[in-house]
Amino acid sequence: MTGKKFMNTVANGKEDILQIFLNILKRTKTAYCIVGGLAVNAFVEPVVSLDLDVVIESKDIDKVSKEIVGKGFKVERFEHSMNLTSSKSDLRIQIQTDSRYQEFLSRASSKEVLGYKMNVASIEDVLQGKVWAYSDEKRRMSKRQKDLADIIRLIEAYPSLERLIPSIILEKLK
């Protein structure tokens, strides 16, 4: 089974909405990079996730939103994100609109993740995003624990990254 087929099977995909989304980004010439759990999977052994966290150039958010609605996606806007969902898949796409993520775009590179060629934030930026997510006390505890697990996965595979972890989080890991 290919990575794409696996991803779509896990997501109960009637359509490959991830590929549809990537095609929209390409067609609109929108700079992007994935962050979050699927980005972690680009650097370490994959763990299944139904969330795709992505950063796109802020100037292109409305253009991408219009295109995605035209493909039948539902769009919900929040303070620091925009969520995209489709009745044709359980995959959830979350566009990070927090301006801190914009600088990640310039350091992203193309990688294959579960059969999809995507722009992925640098490993240091993926780690930084996970640190921000874990440190956000407004997030559900279950989400924060997953963020902490992703931080651990990254520093186990790349011990030199430990220097980038705030001491308050490092204490939890010891």
Sequence and secondary structure as in RCSB ss.txt:
>XXXX:A:sequence
MTGKKFMNTVANGKEDILQIFLNILKRTKTAYCIVGGLAVNAFVEPVVSLDLDVVIESKDIDKVSKEIVGKGFKV
ERFEHSMNLTSSKSDLRIQIQTDSRYQEFLSRASSKEVLGYKMNVASIEDVLQGKVWAYSDEKRRMSKRQKDLAD
IIRLIEAYPSLERLIPSIILEKLK
>XXXX:A:secstr
  HHHHHHHHTT SS HHHHHHHHHHHTT  EEEESHHHHTTTSS    SEEEEEE GGGHHHHHHHHHHTT EE
EE SSEEEEEETTEEEEEEEE  GGGGGGGGG EEEEETTEEEEE  HHHHHHHHHHHHH TTS HHHHHHHHHH
HHHHHHH GGGGGGS HHHHHHH 
